Amino acid sequence: MSENRPLTQINKSSPGTEVAAETAAALASASLVFRSDFRYSSTLLRHAKELFTFADKYRGSYSETIPEVATYYKSTGYGDELLWAASWLYHATGDKSYLQYVTGKNGEAFAQWGSPAWFSWDNKLAGTQVLLSRLTFFGNKDASNLGLQNYRKTAEAVMCSLIPDSPTATESRTDSGLIWVSEWNALQHPVASAFLASLYSDYMLSSGTAKLSCNGYSYKPSDLRTFAKSQADYVLGNNPMKMSFLVGYGENYPQYVHHRGASIPADAKTGCKDGWTWLERKEPNPNVAAGALVGGPFLNETFVDDRNNSMQAEPTTYNSAVIVGLLSGLVTTSSAVQSFT
């Protein structure tokens, strides 16, 4: 793209708590990945701390500060991002102030203990619950903390809702068993849910936790892993449409992905507003957006492969991110490190 890319800024007078806290969480978790590079890891962690402090001190929703984003990405609240960031900062630093943050008054205000929620770009609560549960699995000295126990119980409720034959299983599924919550970008919820289920099963296996209790019924880690695999298999082509929703994978995947890079020829000279010409073309995309995960099927398990059908044919970074996590979890040996510190 040759067009100008103007910067939109959040600051003290125009806050964006979700953006700052989500970035803090990303940097804190990345500091763990790059811990062998002490200097780089320390830089990531320093910025994570600064961003979290800013996010917490200057509270305000980014979709109110920047109203033009609300059409597609309106936030339903910033409390979950604050808890998500503080949870990652605790794991990265061992600083108890972050643990107190998520289990104290902020947990009481934002955690919605006892109310399972869907993990998504807009709601980090289920991810936070699973992340904090690892402290109770692996014998953290603060594991008896009532707040942590509340996170663990809510995470268990999420897991119980995902296992198909659980007495508390969600009815939000297609006839073939795909978790289905939202018509727009339907795959974000099943893939994110399957990722959490595979991670939780790893926690159970690595800690020697034999069963998960769901209203008197017991389930094994393998039951969670079977669910996770079923969602991944559906995405990769084991579905009534016999279509892979992961672009570039398999013999049959979407050819009309709603994506500029895929639909505009590489040698085209086009401005920002000229994309409509390529959007309306009848030919398949000239480029393959390999690894992109599109929105996915309707509840009746149909898919319209049309570039104008952004509801189903548009890929997103938050879809692709969680499918990488899910597939990575399914090809590993199902072991989880007991401590990040």
Contacts in CASP RR format, 6 or more apart in sequence:
PFRMAT RR
TARGET T0000
AUTHOR 0000-0000-0000
METHOD contacts of the structure
MODEL  1
MSENRPLTQINKSSPGTEVAAETAAALASASLVFRSDFRYSSTLLRHAKE
LFTFADKYRGSYSETIPEVATYYKSTGYGDELLWAASWLYHATGDKSYLQ
YVTGKNGEAFAQWGSPAWFSWDNKLAGTQVLLSRLTFFGNKDASNLGLQN
YRKTAEAVMCSLIPDSPTATESRTDSGLIWVSEWNALQHPVASAFLASLY
SDYMLSSGTAKLSCNGYSYKPSDLRTFAKSQADYVLGNNPMKMSFLVGYG
ENYPQYVHHRGASIPADAKTGCKDGWTWLERKEPNPNVAAGALVGGPFLN
ETFVDDRNNSMQAEPTTYNSAVIVGLLSGLVTTSSAVQSFT
1 260 0 8 1.000
1 271 0 8 1.000
1 272 0 8 1.000
2 271 0 8 1.000
3 271 0 8 1.000
3 272 0 8 1.000
8 66 0 8 1.000
10 16 0 8 1.000
10 19 0 8 1.000
10 20 0 8 1.000
10 62 0 8 1.000
10 65 0 8 1.000
10 66 0 8 1.000
11 58 0 8 1.000
12 58 0 8 1.000
14 65 0 8 1.000
14 66 0 8 1.000
15 58 0 8 1.000
15 59 0 8 1.000
15 60 0 8 1.000
15 61 0 8 1.000
15 62 0 8 1.000
15 65 0 8 1.000
16 55 0 8 1.000
16 58 0 8 1.000
16 60 0 8 1.000
16 61 0 8 1.000
16 62 0 8 1.000
16 65 0 8 1.000
16 78 0 8 1.000
17 55 0 8 1.000
17 56 0 8 1.000
17 58 0 8 1.000
17 59 0 8 1.000
17 60 0 8 1.000
17 61 0 8 1.000
17 62 0 8 1.000
17 78 0 8 1.000
17 79 0 8 1.000
17 81 0 8 1.000
17 82 0 8 1.000
18 61 0 8 1.000
18 62 0 8 1.000
18 63 0 8 1.000
18 75 0 8 1.000
18 77 0 8 1.000
18 78 0 8 1.000
18 81 0 8 1.000
19 62 0 8 1.000
20 51 0 8 1.000
20 52 0 8 1.000
20 54 0 8 1.000
20 55 0 8 1.000
21 51 0 8 1.000
21 52 0 8 1.000
21 55 0 8 1.000
21 56 0 8 1.000
21 78 0 8 1.000
21 81 0 8 1.000
21 82 0 8 1.000
21 84 0 8 1.000
21 85 0 8 1.000
22 81 0 8 1.000
22 84 0 8 1.000
22 85 0 8 1.000
22 124 0 8 1.000
23 48 0 8 1.000
23 51 0 8 1.000
24 47 0 8 1.000
24 48 0 8 1.000
24 49 0 8 1.000
24 51 0 8 1.000
24 52 0 8 1.000
24 55 0 8 1.000
24 85 0 8 1.000
24 88 0 8 1.000
24 89 0 8 1.000
25 48 0 8 1.000
25 81 0 8 1.000
25 84 0 8 1.000
25 85 0 8 1.000
25 87 0 8 1.000
25 88 0 8 1.000
25 89 0 8 1.000
25 124 0 8 1.000
27 44 0 8 1.000
27 45 0 8 1.000
27 47 0 8 1.000
27 48 0 8 1.000
27 51 0 8 1.000
28 44 0 8 1.000
28 45 0 8 1.000
28 48 0 8 1.000
28 52 0 8 1.000
28 85 0 8 1.000
28 88 0 8 1.000
28 89 0 8 1.000
28 91 0 8 1.000
28 92 0 8 1.000
28 93 0 8 1.000
29 88 0 8 1.000
29 91 0 8 1.000
29 92 0 8 1.000
30 44 0 8 1.000
31 41 0 8 1.000
31 42 0 8 1.000
31 44 0 8 1.000
31 45 0 8 1.000
31 48 0 8 1.000
31 92 0 8 1.000
32 41 0 8 1.000
32 91 0 8 1.000
32 92 0 8 1.000
32 340 0 8 1.000
34 40 0 8 1.000
34 41 0 8 1.000
34 44 0 8 1.000
35 41 0 8 1.000
45 92 0 8 1.000
45 93 0 8 1.000
48 85 0 8 1.000
48 88 0 8 1.000
48 89 0 8 1.000
48 92 0 8 1.000
49 89 0 8 1.000
49 93 0 8 1.000
51 85 0 8 1.000
52 82 0 8 1.000
52 85 0 8 1.000
52 86 0 8 1.000
52 89 0 8 1.000
55 78 0 8 1.000
55 81 0 8 1.000
55 82 0 8 1.000
55 85 0 8 1.000
56 82 0 8 1.000
59 78 0 8 1.000
60 78 0 8 1.000
61 75 0 8 1.000
61 77 0 8 1.000
61 78 0 8 1.000
62 69 0 8 1.000
62 75 0 8 1.000
63 69 0 8 1.000
63 70 0 8 1.000
63 73 0 8 1.000
63 74 0 8 1.000
63 75 0 8 1.000
64 70 0 8 1.000
73 121 0 8 1.000
73 122 0 8 1.000
75 122 0 8 1.000
76 122 0 8 1.000
76 123 0 8 1.000
77 122 0 8 1.000
79 106 0 8 1.000
79 109 0 8 1.000
79 110 0 8 1.000
80 110 0 8 1.000
80 123 0 8 1.000
80 124 0 8 1.000
80 125 0 8 1.000
80 128 0 8 1.000
81 124 0 8 1.000
82 101 0 8 1.000
82 106 0 8 1.000
82 110 0 8 1.000
83 101 0 8 1.000
83 102 0 8 1.000
83 106 0 8 1.000
83 107 0 8 1.000
83 110 0 8 1.000
83 111 0 8 1.000
83 124 0 8 1.000
83 125 0 8 1.000
83 128 0 8 1.000
84 124 0 8 1.000
84 127 0 8 1.000
84 128 0 8 1.000
84 131 0 8 1.000
86 98 0 8 1.000
86 101 0 8 1.000
86 102 0 8 1.000
86 106 0 8 1.000
87 98 0 8 1.000
87 102 0 8 1.000
87 128 0 8 1.000
87 131 0 8 1.000
87 132 0 8 1.000
88 131 0 8 1.000
89 95 0 8 1.000
89 98 0 8 1.000
90 96 0 8 1.000
90 98 0 8 1.000
90 99 0 8 1.000
90 102 0 8 1.000
91 131 0 8 1.000
91 340 0 8 1.000
91 341 0 8 1.000
92 340 0 8 1.000
92 341 0 8 1.000
93 341 0 8 1.000
94 341 0 8 1.000
96 142 0 8 1.000
99 142 0 8 1.000
99 145 0 8 1.000
99 148 0 8 1.000
101 107 0 8 1.000
102 111 0 8 1.000
102 128 0 8 1.000
102 132 0 8 1.000
102 147 0 8 1.000
102 151 0 8 1.000
103 145 0 8 1.000
103 146 0 8 1.000
103 147 0 8 1.000
103 148 0 8 1.000
103 150 0 8 1.000
103 151 0 8 1.000
104 147 0 8 1.000
107 113 0 8 1.000
107 147 0 8 1.000
111 125 0 8 1.000
111 128 0 8 1.000
111 129 0 8 1.000
111 150 0 8 1.000
111 151 0 8 1.000
111 154 0 8 1.000
112 125 0 8 1.000
112 154 0 8 1.000
113 147 0 8 1.000
113 150 0 8 1.000
113 151 0 8 1.000
113 153 0 8 1.000
113 154 0 8 1.000
114 150 0 8 1.000
114 153 0 8 1.000
114 154 0 8 1.000
114 157 0 8 1.000
115 154 0 8 1.000
116 126 0 8 1.000
116 154 0 8 1.000
116 157 0 8 1.000
116 158 0 8 1.000
116 161 0 8 1.000
117 123 0 8 1.000
117 125 0 8 1.000
117 126 0 8 1.000
117 158 0 8 1.000
118 126 0 8 1.000
118 181 0 8 1.000
118 189 0 8 1.000
118 192 0 8 1.000
118 193 0 8 1.000
119 125 0 8 1.000
119 126 0 8 1.000
119 127 0 8 1.000
119 189 0 8 1.000
119 192 0 8 1.000
119 193 0 8 1.000
119 195 0 8 1.000
119 196 0 8 1.000
120 188 0 8 1.000
120 189 0 8 1.000
120 192 0 8 1.000
120 318 0 8 1.000
121 188 0 8 1.000
121 316 0 8 1.000
121 318 0 8 1.000
125 154 0 8 1.000
126 155 0 8 1.000
126 158 0 8 1.000
126 192 0 8 1.000
126 193 0 8 1.000
126 196 0 8 1.000
127 196 0 8 1.000
128 151 0 8 1.000
129 151 0 8 1.000
129 152 0 8 1.000
129 154 0 8 1.000
129 155 0 8 1.000
129 158 0 8 1.000
130 155 0 8 1.000
130 158 0 8 1.000
130 196 0 8 1.000
130 199 0 8 1.000
130 200 0 8 1.000
130 203 0 8 1.000
132 148 0 8 1.000
132 151 0 8 1.000
132 152 0 8 1.000
132 155 0 8 1.000
133 151 0 8 1.000
133 152 0 8 1.000
133 155 0 8 1.000
133 200 0 8 1.000
133 203 0 8 1.000
134 203 0 8 1.000
134 336 0 8 1.000
135 142 0 8 1.000
135 143 0 8 1.000
135 148 0 8 1.000
136 143 0 8 1.000
136 148 0 8 1.000
136 149 0 8 1.000
136 152 0 8 1.000
137 203 0 8 1.000
137 204 0 8 1.000
137 206 0 8 1.000
137 207 0 8 1.000
137 209 0 8 1.000
138 203 0 8 1.000
138 206 0 8 1.000
138 207 0 8 1.000
138 338 0 8 1.000
138 339 0 8 1.000
140 148 0 8 1.000
142 148 0 8 1.000
155 200 0 8 1.000
156 212 0 8 1.000
156 213 0 8 1.000
156 214 0 8 1.000
157 168 0 8 1.000
158 193 0 8 1.000
158 196 0 8 1.000
159 196 0 8 1.000
159 197 0 8 1.000
159 200 0 8 1.000
159 212 0 8 1.000
159 214 0 8 1.000
159 224 0 8 1.000
160 166 0 8 1.000
160 167 0 8 1.000
160 168 0 8 1.000
160 169 0 8 1.000
160 212 0 8 1.000
160 214 0 8 1.000
160 215 0 8 1.000
160 219 0 8 1.000
161 168 0 8 1.000
161 169 0 8 1.000
161 170 0 8 1.000
162 169 0 8 1.000
162 170 0 8 1.000
162 179 0 8 1.000
162 193 0 8 1.000
162 194 0 8 1.000
162 197 0 8 1.000
162 224 0 8 1.000
162 227 0 8 1.000
163 169 0 8 1.000
163 214 0 8 1.000
163 219 0 8 1.000
163 223 0 8 1.000
163 224 0 8 1.000
163 227 0 8 1.000
164 173 0 8 1.000
164 177 0 8 1.000
164 227 0 8 1.000
166 214 0 8 1.000
166 215 0 8 1.000
166 217 0 8 1.000
166 219 0 8 1.000
167 214 0 8 1.000
167 215 0 8 1.000
167 216 0 8 1.000
167 217 0 8 1.000
168 214 0 8 1.000
168 215 0 8 1.000
170 179 0 8 1.000
172 179 0 8 1.000
172 180 0 8 1.000
172 181 0 8 1.000
172 189 0 8 1.000
173 179 0 8 1.000
173 180 0 8 1.000
174 180 0 8 1.000
174 297 0 8 1.000
174 299 0 8 1.000
174 300 0 8 1.000
174 301 0 8 1.000
175 301 0 8 1.000
176 234 0 8 1.000
176 239 0 8 1.000
176 240 0 8 1.000
176 301 0 8 1.000
177 230 0 8 1.000
177 234 0 8 1.000
178 186 0 8 1.000
178 190 0 8 1.000
178 231 0 8 1.000
178 234 0 8 1.000
178 239 0 8 1.000
178 297 0 8 1.000
178 301 0 8 1.000
179 189 0 8 1.000
179 190 0 8 1.000
179 193 0 8 1.000
179 194 0 8 1.000
179 231 0 8 1.000
180 186 0 8 1.000
180 189 0 8 1.000
180 190 0 8 1.000
180 297 0 8 1.000
180 299 0 8 1.000
181 189 0 8 1.000
182 188 0 8 1.000
182 189 0 8 1.000
183 298 0 8 1.000
183 299 0 8 1.000
183 311 0 8 1.000
184 295 0 8 1.000
184 311 0 8 1.000
185 295 0 8 1.000
185 296 0 8 1.000
185 311 0 8 1.000
185 314 0 8 1.000
185 316 0 8 1.000
185 319 0 8 1.000
186 295 0 8 1.000
186 296 0 8 1.000
186 297 0 8 1.000
186 298 0 8 1.000
186 299 0 8 1.000
186 312 0 8 1.000
187 235 0 8 1.000
187 245 0 8 1.000
187 293 0 8 1.000
187 294 0 8 1.000
187 295 0 8 1.000
187 296 0 8 1.000
187 319 0 8 1.000
188 295 0 8 1.000
188 316 0 8 1.000
188 318 0 8 1.000
188 319 0 8 1.000
188 322 0 8 1.000
190 231 0 8 1.000
190 234 0 8 1.000
190 235 0 8 1.000
191 231 0 8 1.000
191 232 0 8 1.000
191 235 0 8 1.000
191 293 0 8 1.000
191 319 0 8 1.000
191 322 0 8 1.000
191 323 0 8 1.000
191 326 0 8 1.000
192 322 0 8 1.000
193 231 0 8 1.000
194 227 0 8 1.000
194 228 0 8 1.000
194 229 0 8 1.000
194 230 0 8 1.000
194 231 0 8 1.000
194 232 0 8 1.000
194 326 0 8 1.000
195 228 0 8 1.000
195 322 0 8 1.000
195 325 0 8 1.000
195 326 0 8 1.000
195 329 0 8 1.000
197 224 0 8 1.000
197 225 0 8 1.000
197 227 0 8 1.000
197 228 0 8 1.000
198 224 0 8 1.000
198 225 0 8 1.000
198 228 0 8 1.000
198 326 0 8 1.000
198 329 0 8 1.000
198 330 0 8 1.000
199 329 0 8 1.000
199 336 0 8 1.000
200 224 0 8 1.000
201 221 0 8 1.000
201 222 0 8 1.000
201 224 0 8 1.000
201 225 0 8 1.000
201 228 0 8 1.000
201 334 0 8 1.000
202 221 0 8 1.000
202 329 0 8 1.000
202 332 0 8 1.000
202 334 0 8 1.000
202 335 0 8 1.000
202 336 0 8 1.000
203 209 0 8 1.000
203 336 0 8 1.000
204 210 0 8 1.000
204 212 0 8 1.000
204 220 0 8 1.000
204 221 0 8 1.000
204 224 0 8 1.000
205 221 0 8 1.000
205 334 0 8 1.000
205 335 0 8 1.000
205 336 0 8 1.000
206 334 0 8 1.000
206 335 0 8 1.000
206 336 0 8 1.000
206 338 0 8 1.000
207 338 0 8 1.000
209 221 0 8 1.000
210 220 0 8 1.000
211 218 0 8 1.000
211 219 0 8 1.000
211 220 0 8 1.000
212 218 0 8 1.000
212 219 0 8 1.000
212 220 0 8 1.000
212 221 0 8 1.000
212 223 0 8 1.000
212 224 0 8 1.000
213 219 0 8 1.000
221 334 0 8 1.000
225 330 0 8 1.000
225 334 0 8 1.000
228 326 0 8 1.000
228 330 0 8 1.000
229 330 0 8 1.000
231 326 0 8 1.000
232 323 0 8 1.000
232 326 0 8 1.000
232 327 0 8 1.000
232 330 0 8 1.000
235 244 0 8 1.000
235 245 0 8 1.000
235 246 0 8 1.000
235 293 0 8 1.000
235 323 0 8 1.000
236 244 0 8 1.000
236 245 0 8 1.000
236 246 0 8 1.000
236 249 0 8 1.000
236 250 0 8 1.000
237 243 0 8 1.000
237 244 0 8 1.000
237 245 0 8 1.000
237 250 0 8 1.000
237 252 0 8 1.000
239 297 0 8 1.000
239 301 0 8 1.000
240 301 0 8 1.000
241 297 0 8 1.000
241 301 0 8 1.000
241 302 0 8 1.000
241 303 0 8 1.000
242 252 0 8 1.000
243 252 0 8 1.000
243 253 0 8 1.000
243 254 0 8 1.000
243 303 0 8 1.000
244 250 0 8 1.000
244 251 0 8 1.000
244 252 0 8 1.000
244 253 0 8 1.000
245 253 0 8 1.000
245 254 0 8 1.000
245 293 0 8 1.000
245 294 0 8 1.000
245 295 0 8 1.000
245 296 0 8 1.000
245 297 0 8 1.000
245 303 0 8 1.000
246 253 0 8 1.000
246 291 0 8 1.000
246 292 0 8 1.000
246 293 0 8 1.000
246 323 0 8 1.000
247 253 0 8 1.000
247 254 0 8 1.000
247 257 0 8 1.000
247 262 0 8 1.000
247 288 0 8 1.000
247 289 0 8 1.000
247 290 0 8 1.000
247 291 0 8 1.000
247 292 0 8 1.000
247 293 0 8 1.000
247 294 0 8 1.000
247 315 0 8 1.000
248 288 0 8 1.000
248 290 0 8 1.000
248 291 0 8 1.000
249 291 0 8 1.000
254 294 0 8 1.000
254 303 0 8 1.000
254 305 0 8 1.000
254 313 0 8 1.000
255 284 0 8 1.000
255 285 0 8 1.000
255 305 0 8 1.000
256 263 0 8 1.000
256 284 0 8 1.000
256 285 0 8 1.000
256 305 0 8 1.000
256 306 0 8 1.000
256 307 0 8 1.000
256 309 0 8 1.000
256 313 0 8 1.000
257 263 0 8 1.000
257 285 0 8 1.000
257 289 0 8 1.000
257 292 0 8 1.000
257 294 0 8 1.000
257 307 0 8 1.000
257 313 0 8 1.000
257 314 0 8 1.000
257 315 0 8 1.000
258 294 0 8 1.000
258 307 0 8 1.000
258 308 0 8 1.000
258 309 0 8 1.000
258 310 0 8 1.000
258 313 0 8 1.000
258 314 0 8 1.000
258 315 0 8 1.000
259 285 0 8 1.000
259 289 0 8 1.000
259 292 0 8 1.000
259 314 0 8 1.000
259 315 0 8 1.000
260 275 0 8 1.000
260 278 0 8 1.000
261 287 0 8 1.000
261 289 0 8 1.000
262 285 0 8 1.000
262 286 0 8 1.000
262 287 0 8 1.000
262 288 0 8 1.000
262 289 0 8 1.000
262 292 0 8 1.000
263 278 0 8 1.000
263 279 0 8 1.000
263 281 0 8 1.000
263 285 0 8 1.000
263 286 0 8 1.000
263 287 0 8 1.000
263 307 0 8 1.000
264 270 0 8 1.000
264 275 0 8 1.000
264 278 0 8 1.000
264 286 0 8 1.000
264 287 0 8 1.000
265 278 0 8 1.000
265 286 0 8 1.000
265 287 0 8 1.000
266 286 0 8 1.000
266 287 0 8 1.000
268 278 0 8 1.000
270 277 0 8 1.000
270 278 0 8 1.000
279 307 0 8 1.000
279 308 0 8 1.000
280 307 0 8 1.000
280 308 0 8 1.000
281 307 0 8 1.000
285 307 0 8 1.000
289 315 0 8 1.000
291 320 0 8 1.000
292 315 0 8 1.000
292 319 0 8 1.000
292 320 0 8 1.000
293 315 0 8 1.000
293 316 0 8 1.000
293 319 0 8 1.000
293 320 0 8 1.000
293 323 0 8 1.000
294 312 0 8 1.000
294 313 0 8 1.000
294 314 0 8 1.000
294 315 0 8 1.000
294 319 0 8 1.000
295 311 0 8 1.000
295 312 0 8 1.000
295 313 0 8 1.000
295 314 0 8 1.000
295 315 0 8 1.000
295 316 0 8 1.000
295 319 0 8 1.000
296 303 0 8 1.000
296 312 0 8 1.000
297 303 0 8 1.000
297 312 0 8 1.000
298 312 0 8 1.000
303 312 0 8 1.000
304 312 0 8 1.000
304 313 0 8 1.000
305 313 0 8 1.000
306 313 0 8 1.000
307 313 0 8 1.000
END
